Amino acid sequence: TGCSTGSTAIGAQDAASGSVAYPNPTRGALHIDLPAGSGPPTVTVHDLLGNRVAMSHTLLKDQVIVDAQGRASGTYIVSLGYANGRQQHIRFVRE
């Protein structure tokens, strides 16, 4: 399907995509290591009800940093969209 979901374990790795999201759960920033050569993705964050949540993020060469500082505790989903049309969804917990 082209979609993948990371688990909520600390240092969770998505074996299908090679992405690693850590620390998970987090109290501040979530770091997502991107597959080599994937290019910069579009980044959106949603809560479990599907509502888009405004969280700032920083795009680096092979990493996305999502700033969850100051957000309510709960589970969120980061959606990454790549130029080749592939989508990736990573679930994380904000403590």
PyMOL Python script that loads the backbone (N, CA, C, O; Angstrom):
from pymol import cmd

cmd.read_pdbstr("""\
ATOM      1  N   THR A   1       0.818  -1.209   0.000  1.00  0.00           N
ATOM      2  CA  THR A   1       0.000   0.000   0.000  1.00  0.00           C
ATOM      3  C   THR A   1       0.850   1.256   0.000  1.00  0.00           C
ATOM      4  O   THR A   1       0.347   2.348  -0.264  1.00  0.00           O
ATOM      5  N   GLY A   2       2.132   1.112   0.294  1.00  0.00           N
ATOM      6  CA  GLY A   2       2.984   2.298   0.343  1.00  0.00           C
ATOM      7  C   GLY A   2       2.918   3.024   1.668  1.00  0.00           C
ATOM      8  O   GLY A   2       3.620   4.017   1.858  1.00  0.00           O
ATOM      9  N   CYS A   3       2.095   2.556   2.588  1.00  0.00           N
ATOM     10  CA  CYS A   3       1.967   3.203   3.894  1.00  0.00           C
ATOM     11  C   CYS A   3       2.633   2.333   4.941  1.00  0.00           C
ATOM     12  O   CYS A   3       2.586   1.104   4.874  1.00  0.00           O
ATOM     13  N   SER A   4       3.249   2.981   5.900  1.00  0.00           N
ATOM     14  CA  SER A   4       3.851   2.242   6.993  1.00  0.00           C
ATOM     15  C   SER A   4       3.651   3.003   8.279  1.00  0.00           C
ATOM     16  O   SER A   4       3.541   4.229   8.279  1.00  0.00           O
ATOM     17  N   THR A   5       3.606   2.277   9.368  1.00  0.00           N
ATOM     18  CA  THR A   5       3.387   2.901  10.663  1.00  0.00           C
ATOM     19  C   THR A   5       4.434   2.413  11.638  1.00  0.00           C
ATOM     20  O   THR A   5       4.605   1.208  11.822  1.00  0.00           O
ATOM     21  N   GLY A   6       5.136   3.343  12.263  1.00  0.00           N
ATOM     22  CA  GLY A   6       6.111   2.972  13.284  1.00  0.00           C
ATOM     23  C   GLY A   6       5.396   2.657  14.582  1.00  0.00           C
ATOM     24  O   GLY A   6       4.290   3.140  14.827  1.00  0.00           O
ATOM     25  N   SER A   7       6.020   1.863  15.395  1.00  0.00           N
ATOM     26  CA  SER A   7       5.420   1.539  16.685  1.00  0.00           C
ATOM     27  C   SER A   7       5.742   2.638  17.688  1.00  0.00           C
ATOM     28  O   SER A   7       6.449   3.594  17.369  1.00  0.00           O
ATOM     29  N   THR A   8       5.225   2.498  18.882  1.00  0.00           N
ATOM     30  CA  THR A   8       5.473   3.506  19.903  1.00  0.00           C
ATOM     31  C   THR A   8       6.569   3.097  20.864  1.00  0.00           C
ATOM     32  O   THR A   8       6.655   3.642  21.965  1.00  0.00           O
ATOM     33  N   ALA A   9       7.402   2.156  20.477  1.00  0.00           N
ATOM     34  CA  ALA A   9       8.514   1.747  21.333  1.00  0.00           C
ATOM     35  C   ALA A   9       9.643   2.765  21.237  1.00  0.00           C
ATOM     36  O   ALA A   9       9.758   3.485  20.246  1.00  0.00           O
ATOM     37  N   ILE A  10      10.473   2.820  22.272  1.00  0.00           N
ATOM     38  CA  ILE A  10      11.609   3.733  22.253  1.00  0.00           C
ATOM     39  C   ILE A  10      12.536   3.343  21.125  1.00  0.00           C
ATOM     40  O   ILE A  10      12.909   2.178  20.993  1.00  0.00           O
ATOM     41  N   GLY A  11      12.914   4.327  20.301  1.00  0.00           N
ATOM     42  CA  GLY A  11      13.808   4.064  19.189  1.00  0.00           C
ATOM     43  C   GLY A  11      13.172   3.175  18.143  1.00  0.00           C
ATOM     44  O   GLY A  11      13.863   2.358  17.533  1.00  0.00           O
ATOM     45  N   ALA A  12      11.868   3.311  17.917  1.00  0.00           N
ATOM     46  CA  ALA A  12      11.155   2.443  16.986  1.00  0.00           C
ATOM     47  C   ALA A  12      11.710   2.558  15.582  1.00  0.00           C
ATOM     48  O   ALA A  12      11.988   3.655  15.097  1.00  0.00           O
ATOM     49  N   GLN A  13      11.870   1.412  14.932  1.00  0.00           N
ATOM     50  CA  GLN A  13      12.339   1.402  13.558  1.00  0.00           C
ATOM     51  C   GLN A  13      11.260   0.812  12.686  1.00  0.00           C
ATOM     52  O   GLN A  13      10.658  -0.208  13.025  1.00  0.00           O
ATOM     53  N   ASP A  14      11.016   1.464  11.550  1.00  0.00           N
ATOM     54  CA  ASP A  14      10.068   0.974  10.572  1.00  0.00           C
ATOM     55  C   ASP A  14      10.876   0.165   9.565  1.00  0.00           C
ATOM     56  O   ASP A  14      11.527   0.734   8.687  1.00  0.00           O
ATOM     57  N   ALA A  15      10.837  -1.149   9.688  1.00  0.00           N
ATOM     58  CA  ALA A  15      11.685  -2.015   8.870  1.00  0.00           C
ATOM     59  C   ALA A  15      11.403  -1.863   7.379  1.00  0.00           C
ATOM     60  O   ALA A  15      12.316  -2.000   6.565  1.00  0.00           O
ATOM     61  N   ALA A  16      10.166  -1.585   7.009  1.00  0.00           N
ATOM     62  CA  ALA A  16       9.828  -1.481   5.599  1.00  0.00           C
ATOM     63  C   ALA A  16      10.465  -0.266   4.942  1.00  0.00           C
ATOM     64  O   ALA A  16      10.779  -0.304   3.752  1.00  0.00           O
ATOM     65  N   SER A  17      10.659   0.808   5.695  1.00  0.00           N
ATOM     66  CA  SER A  17      11.157   2.044   5.096  1.00  0.00           C
ATOM     67  C   SER A  17      12.570   2.397   5.526  1.00  0.00           C
ATOM     68  O   SER A  17      13.222   3.218   4.881  1.00  0.00           O
ATOM     69  N   GLY A  18      13.058   1.791   6.607  1.00  0.00           N
ATOM     70  CA  GLY A  18      14.365   2.145   7.125  1.00  0.00           C
ATOM     71  C   GLY A  18      14.338   3.367   8.017  1.00  0.00           C
ATOM     72  O   GLY A  18      15.394   3.814   8.467  1.00  0.00           O
ATOM     73  N   SER A  19      13.163   3.926   8.291  1.00  0.00           N
ATOM     74  CA  SER A  19      13.042   5.099   9.142  1.00  0.00           C
ATOM     75  C   SER A  19      13.117   4.709  10.610  1.00  0.00           C
ATOM     76  O   SER A  19      12.651   3.644  11.015  1.00  0.00           O
ATOM     77  N   VAL A  20      13.716   5.598  11.397  1.00  0.00           N
ATOM     78  CA  VAL A  20      13.792   5.405  12.839  1.00  0.00           C
ATOM     79  C   VAL A  20      13.246   6.669  13.492  1.00  0.00           C
ATOM     80  O   VAL A  20      13.665   7.773  13.142  1.00  0.00           O
ATOM     81  N   ALA A  21      12.311   6.525  14.443  1.00  0.00           N
ATOM     82  CA  ALA A  21      11.735   7.656  15.168  1.00  0.00           C
ATOM     83  C   ALA A  21      12.099   7.528  16.638  1.00  0.00           C
ATOM     84  O   ALA A  21      11.879   6.482  17.247  1.00  0.00           O
ATOM     85  N   TYR A  22      12.652   8.584  17.205  1.00  0.00           N
ATOM     86  CA  TYR A  22      13.112   8.531  18.600  1.00  0.00           C
ATOM     87  C   TYR A  22      13.153   9.924  19.198  1.00  0.00           C
ATOM     88  O   TYR A  22      13.233  10.882  18.428  1.00  0.00           O
ATOM     89  N   PRO A  23      13.106  10.112  20.485  1.00  0.00           N
ATOM     90  CA  PRO A  23      12.612   9.129  21.452  1.00  0.00           C
ATOM     91  C   PRO A  23      11.102   9.031  21.334  1.00  0.00           C
ATOM     92  O   PRO A  23      10.427  10.016  21.036  1.00  0.00           O
ATOM     93  N   ASN A  24      10.595   7.874  21.562  1.00  0.00           N
ATOM     94  CA  ASN A  24       9.170   7.646  21.442  1.00  0.00           C
ATOM     95  C   ASN A  24       8.752   6.699  22.554  1.00  0.00           C
ATOM     96  O   ASN A  24       9.044   5.506  22.475  1.00  0.00           O
ATOM     97  N   PRO A  25       8.077   7.190  23.588  1.00  0.00           N
ATOM     98  CA  PRO A  25       7.423   8.493  23.741  1.00  0.00           C
ATOM     99  C   PRO A  25       8.428   9.634  23.941  1.00  0.00           C
ATOM    100  O   PRO A  25       9.584   9.422  24.308  1.00  0.00           O
ATOM    101  N   THR A  26       7.934  10.854  23.684  1.00  0.00           N
ATOM    102  CA  THR A  26       8.782  12.028  23.816  1.00  0.00           C
ATOM    103  C   THR A  26       8.122  13.062  24.723  1.00  0.00           C
ATOM    104  O   THR A  26       6.905  13.064  24.912  1.00  0.00           O
ATOM    105  N   ARG A  27       8.943  13.924  25.267  1.00  0.00           N
ATOM    106  CA  ARG A  27       8.440  15.070  26.044  1.00  0.00           C
ATOM    107  C   ARG A  27       8.729  16.364  25.323  1.00  0.00           C
ATOM    108  O   ARG A  27       8.308  17.431  25.772  1.00  0.00           O
ATOM    109  N   GLY A  28       9.438  16.293  24.215  1.00  0.00           N
ATOM    110  CA  GLY A  28       9.824  17.491  23.472  1.00  0.00           C
ATOM    111  C   GLY A  28       9.869  17.222  21.989  1.00  0.00           C
ATOM    112  O   GLY A  28       8.831  17.184  21.329  1.00  0.00           O
ATOM    113  N   ALA A  29      11.071  17.034  21.453  1.00  0.00           N
ATOM    114  CA  ALA A  29      11.230  16.843  20.014  1.00  0.00           C
ATOM    115  C   ALA A  29      11.269  15.367  19.647  1.00  0.00           C
ATOM    116  O   ALA A  29      11.848  14.547  20.359  1.00  0.00           O
ATOM    117  N   LEU A  30      10.637  15.047  18.512  1.00  0.00           N
ATOM    118  CA  LEU A  30      10.694  13.711  17.934  1.00  0.00           C
ATOM    119  C   LEU A  30      11.620  13.788  16.736  1.00  0.00           C
ATOM    120  O   LEU A  30      11.420  14.620  15.851  1.00  0.00           O
ATOM    121  N   HIS A  31      12.624  12.936  16.694  1.00  0.00           N
ATOM    122  CA  HIS A  31      13.568  12.886  15.582  1.00  0.00           C
ATOM    123  C   HIS A  31      13.188  11.710  14.696  1.00  0.00           C
ATOM    124  O   HIS A  31      12.980  10.600  15.186  1.00  0.00           O
ATOM    125  N   ILE A  32      13.097  11.949  13.401  1.00  0.00           N
ATOM    126  CA  ILE A  32      12.794  10.886  12.454  1.00  0.00           C
ATOM    127  C   ILE A  32      13.932  10.832  11.446  1.00  0.00           C
ATOM    128  O   ILE A  32      14.108  11.750  10.645  1.00  0.00           O
ATOM    129  N   ASP A  33      14.702   9.754  11.491  1.00  0.00           N
ATOM    130  CA  ASP A  33      15.767   9.551  10.518  1.00  0.00           C
ATOM    131  C   ASP A  33      15.140   9.025   9.234  1.00  0.00           C
ATOM    132  O   ASP A  33      14.408   8.035   9.251  1.00  0.00           O
ATOM    133  N   LEU A  34      15.431   9.691   8.125  1.00  0.00           N
ATOM    134  CA  LEU A  34      14.843   9.339   6.837  1.00  0.00           C
ATOM    135  C   LEU A  34      15.731   8.360   6.084  1.00  0.00           C
ATOM    136  O   LEU A  34      16.941   8.320   6.304  1.00  0.00           O
ATOM    137  N   PRO A  35      15.130   7.563   5.191  1.00  0.00           N
ATOM    138  CA  PRO A  35      15.943   6.675   4.361  1.00  0.00           C
ATOM    139  C   PRO A  35      16.894   7.507   3.496  1.00  0.00           C
ATOM    140  O   PRO A  35      16.531   8.588   3.032  1.00  0.00           O
ATOM    141  N   ALA A  36      18.096   7.005   3.284  1.00  0.00           N
ATOM    142  CA  ALA A  36      19.086   7.715   2.477  1.00  0.00           C
ATOM    143  C   ALA A  36      18.539   7.979   1.073  1.00  0.00           C
ATOM    144  O   ALA A  36      17.972   7.091   0.436  1.00  0.00           O
ATOM    145  N   GLY A  37      18.720   9.209   0.609  1.00  0.00           N
ATOM    146  CA  GLY A  37      18.323   9.584  -0.740  1.00  0.00           C
ATOM    147  C   GLY A  37      16.834   9.749  -0.956  1.00  0.00           C
ATOM    148  O   GLY A  37      16.386   9.826  -2.100  1.00  0.00           O
ATOM    149  N   SER A  38      16.053   9.804   0.119  1.00  0.00           N
ATOM    150  CA  SER A  38      14.599   9.913  -0.045  1.00  0.00           C
ATOM    151  C   SER A  38      14.148  11.319  -0.409  1.00  0.00           C
ATOM    152  O   SER A  38      13.036  11.504  -0.904  1.00  0.00           O
ATOM    153  N   GLY A  39      14.997  12.311  -0.170  1.00  0.00           N
ATOM    154  CA  GLY A  39      14.625  13.688  -0.450  1.00  0.00           C
ATOM    155  C   GLY A  39      13.737  14.240   0.646  1.00  0.00           C
ATOM    156  O   GLY A  39      13.220  13.488   1.472  1.00  0.00           O
ATOM    157  N   PRO A  40      13.559  15.553   0.655  1.00  0.00           N
ATOM    158  CA  PRO A  40      12.752  16.158   1.729  1.00  0.00           C
ATOM    159  C   PRO A  40      11.258  15.867   1.547  1.00  0.00           C
ATOM    160  O   PRO A  40      10.702  16.118   0.478  1.00  0.00           O
ATOM    161  N   PRO A  41      10.616  15.343   2.578  1.00  0.00           N
ATOM    162  CA  PRO A  41       9.184  15.062   2.494  1.00  0.00           C
ATOM    163  C   PRO A  41       8.343  16.263   2.909  1.00  0.00           C
ATOM    164  O   PRO A  41       8.847  17.200   3.527  1.00  0.00           O
ATOM    165  N   THR A  42       7.061  16.227   2.563  1.00  0.00           N
ATOM    166  CA  THR A  42       6.103  17.141   3.182  1.00  0.00           C
ATOM    167  C   THR A  42       5.756  16.523   4.525  1.00  0.00           C
ATOM    168  O   THR A  42       5.722  15.300   4.660  1.00  0.00           O
ATOM    169  N   VAL A  43       5.496  17.368   5.522  1.00  0.00           N
ATOM    170  CA  VAL A  43       5.258  16.879   6.881  1.00  0.00           C
ATOM    171  C   VAL A  43       3.944  17.456   7.400  1.00  0.00           C
ATOM    172  O   VAL A  43       3.746  18.670   7.388  1.00  0.00           O
ATOM    173  N   THR A  44       3.058  16.587   7.850  1.00  0.00           N
ATOM    174  CA  THR A  44       1.844  17.020   8.542  1.00  0.00           C
ATOM    175  C   THR A  44       1.681  16.157   9.785  1.00  0.00           C
ATOM    176  O   THR A  44       2.134  15.013   9.829  1.00  0.00           O
ATOM    177  N   VAL A  45       1.021  16.729  10.799  1.00  0.00           N
ATOM    178  CA  VAL A  45       0.786  16.008  12.053  1.00  0.00           C
ATOM    179  C   VAL A  45      -0.713  16.028  12.334  1.00  0.00           C
ATOM    180  O   VAL A  45      -1.371  17.059  12.190  1.00  0.00           O
ATOM    181  N   HIS A  46      -1.240  14.877  12.735  1.00  0.00           N
ATOM    182  CA  HIS A  46      -2.658  14.741  13.073  1.00  0.00           C
ATOM    183  C   HIS A  46      -2.802  14.066  14.431  1.00  0.00           C
ATOM    184  O   HIS A  46      -1.919  13.327  14.868  1.00  0.00           O
ATOM    185  N   ASP A  47      -3.923  14.330  15.090  1.00  0.00           N
ATOM    186  CA  ASP A  47      -4.237  13.574  16.301  1.00  0.00           C
ATOM    187  C   ASP A  47      -4.981  12.310  15.880  1.00  0.00           C
ATOM    188  O   ASP A  47      -5.212  12.097  14.690  1.00  0.00           O
ATOM    189  N   LEU A  48      -5.357  11.475  16.838  1.00  0.00           N
ATOM    190  CA  LEU A  48      -6.017  10.213  16.499  1.00  0.00           C
ATOM    191  C   LEU A  48      -7.432  10.385  15.965  1.00  0.00           C
ATOM    192  O   LEU A  48      -8.008   9.440  15.426  1.00  0.00           O
ATOM    193  N   LEU A  49      -7.996  11.575  16.107  1.00  0.00           N
ATOM    194  CA  LEU A  49      -9.318  11.857  15.549  1.00  0.00           C
ATOM    195  C   LEU A  49      -9.227  12.349  14.105  1.00  0.00           C
ATOM    196  O   LEU A  49     -10.245  12.587  13.455  1.00  0.00           O
ATOM    197  N   GLY A  50      -7.996  12.500  13.613  1.00  0.00           N
ATOM    198  CA  GLY A  50      -7.800  12.955  12.241  1.00  0.00           C
ATOM    199  C   GLY A  50      -7.681  14.458  12.090  1.00  0.00           C
ATOM    200  O   GLY A  50      -7.561  14.961  10.972  1.00  0.00           O
ATOM    201  N   ASN A  51      -7.714  15.187  13.204  1.00  0.00           N
ATOM    202  CA  ASN A  51      -7.586  16.640  13.149  1.00  0.00           C
ATOM    203  C   ASN A  51      -6.128  17.023  12.932  1.00  0.00           C
ATOM    204  O   ASN A  51      -5.235  16.491  13.592  1.00  0.00           O
ATOM    205  N   ARG A  52      -5.893  17.942  12.010  1.00  0.00           N
ATOM    206  CA  ARG A  52      -4.531  18.414  11.777  1.00  0.00           C
ATOM    207  C   ARG A  52      -4.083  19.245  12.981  1.00  0.00           C
ATOM    208  O   ARG A  52      -4.826  20.090  13.479  1.00  0.00           O
ATOM    209  N   VAL A  53      -2.869  18.992  13.434  1.00  0.00           N
ATOM    210  CA  VAL A  53      -2.312  19.665  14.602  1.00  0.00           C
ATOM    211  C   VAL A  53      -1.100  20.475  14.151  1.00  0.00           C
ATOM    212  O   VAL A  53      -0.216  19.955  13.470  1.00  0.00           O
ATOM    213  N   ALA A  54      -1.066  21.734  14.532  1.00  0.00           N
ATOM    214  CA  ALA A  54       0.065  22.584  14.160  1.00  0.00           C
ATOM    215  C   ALA A  54       1.251  22.278  15.064  1.00  0.00           C
ATOM    216  O   ALA A  54       1.248  22.623  16.246  1.00  0.00           O
ATOM    217  N   MET A  55       2.258  21.634  14.505  1.00  0.00           N
ATOM    218  CA  MET A  55       3.521  21.379  15.207  1.00  0.00           C
ATOM    219  C   MET A  55       4.625  21.816  14.258  1.00  0.00           C
ATOM    220  O   MET A  55       4.675  21.390  13.104  1.00  0.00           O
ATOM    221  N   SER A  56       5.501  22.666  14.754  1.00  0.00           N
ATOM    222  CA  SER A  56       6.599  23.087  13.893  1.00  0.00           C
ATOM    223  C   SER A  56       7.546  21.912  13.686  1.00  0.00           C
ATOM    224  O   SER A  56       7.637  21.002  14.510  1.00  0.00           O
ATOM    225  N   HIS A  57       8.245  21.965  12.561  1.00  0.00           N
ATOM    226  CA  HIS A  57       9.196  20.908  12.256  1.00  0.00           C
ATOM    227  C   HIS A  57      10.378  21.497  11.499  1.00  0.00           C
ATOM    228  O   HIS A  57      10.277  22.552  10.873  1.00  0.00           O
ATOM    229  N   THR A  58      11.485  20.798  11.572  1.00  0.00           N
ATOM    230  CA  THR A  58      12.704  21.203  10.889  1.00  0.00           C
ATOM    231  C   THR A  58      13.108  20.075   9.950  1.00  0.00           C
ATOM    232  O   THR A  58      13.178  18.913  10.351  1.00  0.00           O
ATOM    233  N   LEU A  59      13.373  20.429   8.696  1.00  0.00           N
ATOM    234  CA  LEU A  59      13.839  19.449   7.720  1.00  0.00           C
ATOM    235  C   LEU A  59      15.344  19.562   7.582  1.00  0.00           C
ATOM    236  O   LEU A  59      15.861  20.621   7.228  1.00  0.00           O
ATOM    237  N   LEU A  60      16.040  18.486   7.856  1.00  0.00           N
ATOM    238  CA  LEU A  60      17.476  18.405   7.632  1.00  0.00           C
ATOM    239  C   LEU A  60      17.703  17.445   6.472  1.00  0.00           C
ATOM    240  O   LEU A  60      16.742  16.906   5.923  1.00  0.00           O
ATOM    241  N   LYS A  61      18.950  17.224   6.093  1.00  0.00           N
ATOM    242  CA  LYS A  61      19.245  16.376   4.930  1.00  0.00           C
ATOM    243  C   LYS A  61      18.600  14.994   5.032  1.00  0.00           C
ATOM    244  O   LYS A  61      17.892  14.574   4.116  1.00  0.00           O
ATOM    245  N   ASP A  62      18.836  14.293   6.122  1.00  0.00           N
ATOM    246  CA  ASP A  62      18.304  12.941   6.282  1.00  0.00           C
ATOM    247  C   ASP A  62      17.505  12.787   7.564  1.00  0.00           C
ATOM    248  O   ASP A  62      17.440  11.696   8.129  1.00  0.00           O
ATOM    249  N   GLN A  63      16.889  13.888   8.032  1.00  0.00           N
ATOM    250  CA  GLN A  63      16.158  13.829   9.293  1.00  0.00           C
ATOM    251  C   GLN A  63      15.076  14.902   9.331  1.00  0.00           C
ATOM    252  O   GLN A  63      15.241  15.990   8.778  1.00  0.00           O
ATOM    253  N   VAL A  64      13.979  14.581   9.985  1.00  0.00           N
ATOM    254  CA  VAL A  64      12.919  15.532  10.299  1.00  0.00           C
ATOM    255  C   VAL A  64      12.856  15.612  11.813  1.00  0.00           C
ATOM    256  O   VAL A  64      12.873  14.584  12.491  1.00  0.00           O
ATOM    257  N   ILE A  65      12.781  16.823  12.349  1.00  0.00           N
ATOM    258  CA  ILE A  65      12.619  17.013  13.786  1.00  0.00           C
ATOM    259  C   ILE A  65      11.276  17.694  14.002  1.00  0.00           C
ATOM    260  O   ILE A  65      11.061  18.815  13.542  1.00  0.00           O
ATOM    261  N   VAL A  66      10.373  17.015  14.703  1.00  0.00           N
ATOM    262  CA  VAL A  66       9.036  17.539  14.994  1.00  0.00           C
ATOM    263  C   VAL A  66       9.041  18.051  16.422  1.00  0.00           C
ATOM    264  O   VAL A  66       9.388  17.314  17.344  1.00  0.00           O
ATOM    265  N   ASP A  67       8.657  19.311  16.615  1.00  0.00           N
ATOM    266  CA  ASP A  67       8.661  19.922  17.932  1.00  0.00           C
ATOM    267  C   ASP A  67       7.307  19.719  18.605  1.00  0.00           C
ATOM    268  O   ASP A  67       6.339  20.409  18.286  1.00  0.00           O
ATOM    269  N   ALA A  68       7.244  18.768  19.539  1.00  0.00           N
ATOM    270  CA  ALA A  68       6.007  18.480  20.265  1.00  0.00           C
ATOM    271  C   ALA A  68       5.967  19.186  21.618  1.00  0.00           C
ATOM    272  O   ALA A  68       5.031  18.993  22.394  1.00  0.00           O
ATOM    273  N   GLN A  69       6.976  19.998  21.898  1.00  0.00           N
ATOM    274  CA  GLN A  69       7.038  20.738  23.161  1.00  0.00           C
ATOM    275  C   GLN A  69       5.793  21.604  23.321  1.00  0.00           C
ATOM    276  O   GLN A  69       5.393  22.292  22.382  1.00  0.00           O
ATOM    277  N   GLY A  70       5.191  21.577  24.476  1.00  0.00           N
ATOM    278  CA  GLY A  70       4.029  22.422  24.747  1.00  0.00           C
ATOM    279  C   GLY A  70       2.714  21.863  24.222  1.00  0.00           C
ATOM    280  O   GLY A  70       1.674  22.494  24.408  1.00  0.00           O
ATOM    281  N   ARG A  71       2.722  20.711  23.577  1.00  0.00           N
ATOM    282  CA  ARG A  71       1.482  20.100  23.094  1.00  0.00           C
ATOM    283  C   ARG A  71       0.908  19.220  24.191  1.00  0.00           C
ATOM    284  O   ARG A  71       1.620  18.794  25.101  1.00  0.00           O
ATOM    285  N   ALA A  72      -0.375  18.956  24.094  1.00  0.00           N
ATOM    286  CA  ALA A  72      -1.050  18.102  25.065  1.00  0.00           C
ATOM    287  C   ALA A  72      -0.519  16.672  24.983  1.00  0.00           C
ATOM    288  O   ALA A  72      -0.124  16.205  23.915  1.00  0.00           O
ATOM    289  N   SER A  73      -0.517  15.994  26.112  1.00  0.00           N
ATOM    290  CA  SER A  73      -0.142  14.584  26.122  1.00  0.00           C
ATOM    291  C   SER A  73      -1.120  13.808  25.257  1.00  0.00           C
ATOM    292  O   SER A  73      -2.312  14.114  25.215  1.00  0.00           O
ATOM    293  N   GLY A  74      -0.605  12.808  24.573  1.00  0.00           N
ATOM    294  CA  GLY A  74      -1.476  11.992  23.738  1.00  0.00           C
ATOM    295  C   GLY A  74      -0.711  11.366  22.600  1.00  0.00           C
ATOM    296  O   GLY A  74       0.512  11.478  22.514  1.00  0.00           O
ATOM    297  N   THR A  75      -1.450  10.699  21.720  1.00  0.00           N
ATOM    298  CA  THR A  75      -0.865  10.026  20.572  1.00  0.00           C
ATOM    299  C   THR A  75      -1.115  10.861  19.323  1.00  0.00           C
ATOM    300  O   THR A  75      -2.213  11.375  19.110  1.00  0.00           O
ATOM    301  N   TYR A  76      -0.084  10.985  18.508  1.00  0.00           N
ATOM    302  CA  TYR A  76      -0.138  11.769  17.275  1.00  0.00           C
ATOM    303  C   TYR A  76       0.416  10.938  16.128  1.00  0.00           C
ATOM    304  O   TYR A  76       1.121   9.952  16.344  1.00  0.00           O
ATOM    305  N   ILE A  77       0.095  11.340  14.919  1.00  0.00           N
ATOM    306  CA  ILE A  77       0.607  10.672  13.726  1.00  0.00           C
ATOM    307  C   ILE A  77       1.279  11.705  12.841  1.00  0.00           C
ATOM    308  O   ILE A  77       0.668  12.704  12.460  1.00  0.00           O
ATOM    309  N   VAL A  78       2.547  11.456  12.514  1.00  0.00           N
ATOM    310  CA  VAL A  78       3.290  12.291  11.575  1.00  0.00           C
ATOM    311  C   VAL A  78       3.164  11.633  10.214  1.00  0.00           C
ATOM    312  O   VAL A  78       3.502  10.460  10.054  1.00  0.00           O
ATOM    313  N   SER A  79       2.678  12.385   9.229  1.00  0.00           N
ATOM    314  CA  SER A  79       2.573  11.882   7.863  1.00  0.00           C
ATOM    315  C   SER A  79       3.659  12.521   7.026  1.00  0.00           C
ATOM    316  O   SER A  79       3.797  13.743   6.989  1.00  0.00           O
ATOM    317  N   LEU A  80       4.427  11.680   6.355  1.00  0.00           N
ATOM    318  CA  LEU A  80       5.499  12.144   5.479  1.00  0.00           C
ATOM    319  C   LEU A  80       5.118  11.791   4.045  1.00  0.00           C
ATOM    320  O   LEU A  80       4.789  10.644   3.746  1.00  0.00           O
ATOM    321  N   GLY A  81       5.165  12.781   3.168  1.00  0.00           N
ATOM    322  CA  GLY A  81       4.857  12.560   1.754  1.00  0.00           C
ATOM    323  C   GLY A  81       6.093  12.828   0.924  1.00  0.00           C
ATOM    324  O   GLY A  81       6.691  13.899   1.030  1.00  0.00           O
ATOM    325  N   TYR A  82       6.484  11.870   0.099  1.00  0.00           N
ATOM    326  CA  TYR A  82       7.698  11.978  -0.699  1.00  0.00           C
ATOM    327  C   TYR A  82       7.361  12.311  -2.150  1.00  0.00           C
ATOM    328  O   TYR A  82       6.243  12.068  -2.604  1.00  0.00           O
ATOM    329  N   ALA A  83       8.328  12.865  -2.870  1.00  0.00           N
ATOM    330  CA  ALA A  83       8.148  13.295  -4.261  1.00  0.00           C
ATOM    331  C   ALA A  83       7.729  12.145  -5.173  1.00  0.00           C
ATOM    332  O   ALA A  83       7.046  12.368  -6.172  1.00  0.00           O
ATOM    333  N   ASN A  84       8.128  10.920  -4.840  1.00  0.00           N
ATOM    334  CA  ASN A  84       7.770   9.765  -5.676  1.00  0.00           C
ATOM    335  C   ASN A  84       6.349   9.261  -5.406  1.00  0.00           C
ATOM    336  O   ASN A  84       5.935   8.250  -5.974  1.00  0.00           O
ATOM    337  N   GLY A  85       5.607   9.955  -4.549  1.00  0.00           N
ATOM    338  CA  GLY A  85       4.227   9.585  -4.240  1.00  0.00           C
ATOM    339  C   GLY A  85       4.075   8.679  -3.036  1.00  0.00           C
ATOM    340  O   GLY A  85       2.953   8.410  -2.606  1.00  0.00           O
ATOM    341  N   ARG A  86       5.179   8.202  -2.481  1.00  0.00           N
ATOM    342  CA  ARG A  86       5.121   7.321  -1.315  1.00  0.00           C
ATOM    343  C   ARG A  86       4.708   8.113  -0.078  1.00  0.00           C
ATOM    344  O   ARG A  86       5.125   9.256   0.106  1.00  0.00           O
ATOM    345  N   GLN A  87       3.901   7.506   0.753  1.00  0.00           N
ATOM    346  CA  GLN A  87       3.460   8.090   2.017  1.00  0.00           C
ATOM    347  C   GLN A  87       3.965   7.221   3.160  1.00  0.00           C
ATOM    348  O   GLN A  87       4.037   5.998   3.039  1.00  0.00           O
ATOM    349  N   GLN A  88       4.312   7.860   4.261  1.00  0.00           N
ATOM    350  CA  GLN A  88       4.718   7.134   5.457  1.00  0.00           C
ATOM    351  C   GLN A  88       4.021   7.783   6.645  1.00  0.00           C
ATOM    352  O   GLN A  88       3.928   9.008   6.723  1.00  0.00           O
ATOM    353  N   HIS A  89       3.537   6.969   7.561  1.00  0.00           N
ATOM    354  CA  HIS A  89       2.828   7.462   8.739  1.00  0.00           C
ATOM    355  C   HIS A  89       3.502   6.882   9.975  1.00  0.00           C
ATOM    356  O   HIS A  89       3.644   5.666  10.111  1.00  0.00           O
ATOM    357  N   ILE A  90       3.913   7.771  10.870  1.00  0.00           N
ATOM    358  CA  ILE A  90       4.614   7.358  12.076  1.00  0.00           C
ATOM    359  C   ILE A  90       3.820   7.817  13.292  1.00  0.00           C
ATOM    360  O   ILE A  90       3.556   9.006  13.469  1.00  0.00           O
ATOM    361  N   ARG A  91       3.450   6.864  14.115  1.00  0.00           N
ATOM    362  CA  ARG A  91       2.690   7.154  15.329  1.00  0.00           C
ATOM    363  C   ARG A  91       3.679   7.419  16.461  1.00  0.00           C
ATOM    364  O   ARG A  91       4.661   6.696  16.622  1.00  0.00           O
ATOM    365  N   PHE A  92       3.404   8.471  17.246  1.00  0.00           N
ATOM    366  CA  PHE A  92       4.245   8.726  18.413  1.00  0.00           C
ATOM    367  C   PHE A  92       3.405   9.220  19.566  1.00  0.00           C
ATOM    368  O   PHE A  92       2.283   9.694  19.384  1.00  0.00           O
ATOM    369  N   VAL A  93       3.969   9.102  20.767  1.00  0.00           N
ATOM    370  CA  VAL A  93       3.276   9.506  21.986  1.00  0.00           C
ATOM    371  C   VAL A  93       3.980  10.716  22.567  1.00  0.00           C
ATOM    372  O   VAL A  93       5.201  10.725  22.725  1.00  0.00           O
ATOM    373  N   ARG A  94       3.200  11.736  22.884  1.00  0.00           N
ATOM    374  CA  ARG A  94       3.698  12.923  23.600  1.00  0.00           C
ATOM    375  C   ARG A  94       3.313  12.719  25.056  1.00  0.00           C
ATOM    376  O   ARG A  94       2.129  12.670  25.390  1.00  0.00           O
ATOM    377  N   GLU A  95       4.335  12.599  25.937  1.00  0.00           N
ATOM    378  CA  GLU A  95       4.066  12.383  27.370  1.00  0.00           C
ATOM    379  C   GLU A  95       3.620  13.662  28.032  1.00  0.00           C
ATOM    380  O   GLU A  95       3.349  13.674  29.233  1.00  0.00           O
TER     381      GLU A  95
END
""", "prot")
cmd.dss("prot")
cmd.show_as("cartoon", "prot")
cmd.util.cbc("prot")
cmd.orient("prot")
